[in-house]
Amino acid sequence: MTTNHHTTLSSVQIQTLRQELQEHLQWRITQRDNLKASVDSTNGADHAWQDILASLTAADRAITETQHCLDRLDEGSYGQCAQCEVDIPFERLKIRPLARYCITCQRSHEAA
C-alpha cells in the first residue's frame, strides 16, 4: 500500500489526475505506434521520414515522462516540486499534469 504525502490534493483530485495521466499515456502510445507504422512505410529518402523520426523521439520522451508521473503518483511524491518540494496546486497539475516544478521554480528554470 502506498502512502500519500500530499497535503493539497484530495483523493478525488489524485484519482482525476491519475485518470488523465493514464489517458495521456494511452494516447501517446497510440501516437507512437502510428508513427512507427509511418516509418515502416517510408523509404527514408524524403524529409518526411526525418520529421516522423523526430516526432517518434518526442512521443517516446512523453511516454517516459508520463510513466514517471504515474510512478511518482504511486510513491506519493507526485505534485511536489522537484526543486523546492512545495506542493504544486491542483489547478496547475490539471492544466499541466506533467509539471515537475511549482510556478516559482519553473520561472527560474526558464530564465536560466
PEHU-V881975 format. One record per residue. RES is the residue in three letters. OMEGA is omega as a letter, one per 40 degrees, with the letter a starting at -180 (none if undefined). NEAR is the number of other ideal C-beta (glycine too) atoms within 12 Angstrom. Layout:
# PEHU-V881975
RES;OMEGA;NEAR / RES;OMEGA;NEAR
This chain:
# PEHU-V881975
MET;a;6 / THR;i;16 / THR;a;9 / ASN;a;24 / HIS;a;19 / HIS;i;28 / THR;a;16 / THR;a;22 / LEU;i;29 / SER;i;14 / SER;i;13 / VAL;i;12 / GLN;i;27 / ILE;i;29 / GLN;i;16 / THR;a;21 / LEU;i;36 / ARG;a;28 / GLN;i;18 / GLU;i;26 / LEU;i;34 / GLN;i;21 / GLU;i;17 / HIS;i;25 / LEU;a;28 / GLN;i;19 / TRP;a;18 / ARG;i;28 / ILE;i;21 / THR;i;17 / GLN;a;24 / ARG;a;27 / ASP;i;18 / ASN;i;18 / LEU;i;28 / LYS;i;20 / ALA;i;14 / SER;i;23 / VAL;a;23 / ASP;a;15 / SER;i;14 / THR;a;19 / ASN;i;11 / GLY;a;14 / ALA;a;8 / ASP;a;13 / HIS;i;11 / ALA;i;17 / TRP;i;19 / GLN;i;16 / ASP;i;16 / ILE;i;26 / LEU;i;22 / ALA;i;16 / SER;i;22 / LEU;i;26 / THR;i;18 / ALA;i;18 / ALA;i;28 / ASP;i;21 / ARG;i;18 / ALA;i;27 / ILE;i;27 / THR;a;19 / GLU;i;23 / THR;i;32 / GLN;i;23 / HIS;i;22 / CYS;i;34 / LEU;i;28 / ASP;i;18 / ARG;i;31 / LEU;i;34 / ASP;i;20 / GLU;a;18 / GLY;a;19 / SER;i;24 / TYR;i;36 / GLY;i;40 / GLN;i;29 / CYS;a;27 / ALA;a;21 / GLN;a;19 / CYS;i;17 / GLU;i;17 / VAL;i;20 / ASP;i;26 / ILE;a;37 / PRO;i;23 / PHE;a;26 / GLU;i;19 / ARG;a;26 / LEU;i;33 / LYS;i;20 / ILE;a;14 / ARG;a;23 / PRO;i;34 / LEU;a;32 / ALA;i;30 / ARG;a;27 / TYR;i;26 / CYS;a;26 / ILE;a;23 / THR;a;17 / CYS;i;22 / GLN;i;22 / ARG;i;13 / SER;i;14 / HIS;a;17 / GLU;a;10 / ALA;a;8 / ALA;none;9
